[in-house]
Amino acid sequence: MNRWSLAVGSLILGGATLNASAQSNVEAPAATEAPASTAAPPASPHTFTANVALVSDYRYRGLTQTNRRPAIQGGFDYSHESGFYVGNWNSTISWISDADKSVSAPVEMDFYGGFKNTFKASGLEFNYDVGVLEYFYPGGYTQPRPYTTELYAGIGYGPVFLKYSQALTNLFGIANSQYSSYIDLAVNYPLNVWGLTLNAHLGYQSVQHNSVASYLDWKLGLTKDLGRGFAVAVAYIGTNAKELFYTNSYNHNVGNNTAWISLSKTF
């Protein structure tokens, strides 16, 4: 703000004898009002995020996807304030070539989109999520290809979330397994101690027309927020997957219980 004022008051020259007096007055200009402060731009309805992680073993629904070896993972997400979202997530894998050494398919690429938001009922706030997920495995191999498309819907309250997924295709290359389903009950409870969150999960994979391939899986662990988008997680993961169906060409049961650790960064 600039403000100028000029005032010339009375000038009096005197001594024992007053010889002259002069006075001059100049009116100060009106103060200039400060310009209105610039309003902050409205928050964007669009959100873009990215993530990357290093894990000791890529476990999906309890089963190792990397034959108990580490994996690097990462993805990108877009969401709108309405609740609409789309994204892509990727990971190194080996399970396809572990089952058939003549196959080369080292990467999993997931593409998904959906809608999630909250609603209130009886004074309680619930959250929900509905969408579609495509698992894509680029590589060189013969039929059956393990590409899988699933629809999912979930509802949660507080730290608890229940999700149901159903395959519209054969499930990860298992013959005659269309319409297989997976139920996922998850709890992520902030402990308010050292930035820790308790993670618990119980799931059931039902494989259509193949009871030997159906199984339970579970996880119990902790996630530590390290700040600046970094987090470290540890867990114990297990299944009751049957060796008869889930033993790979290395004679490993891909559903064996394991300790697990990850380091992740969100941007």
Summary of the structure (lengths in Angstrom):
residues: 267
radius of gyration: 32.5
end to end distance: 39.8
largest distance: 125.2
contacts: 715
relative contact order: 0.13
helix: 4%
strand: 54%
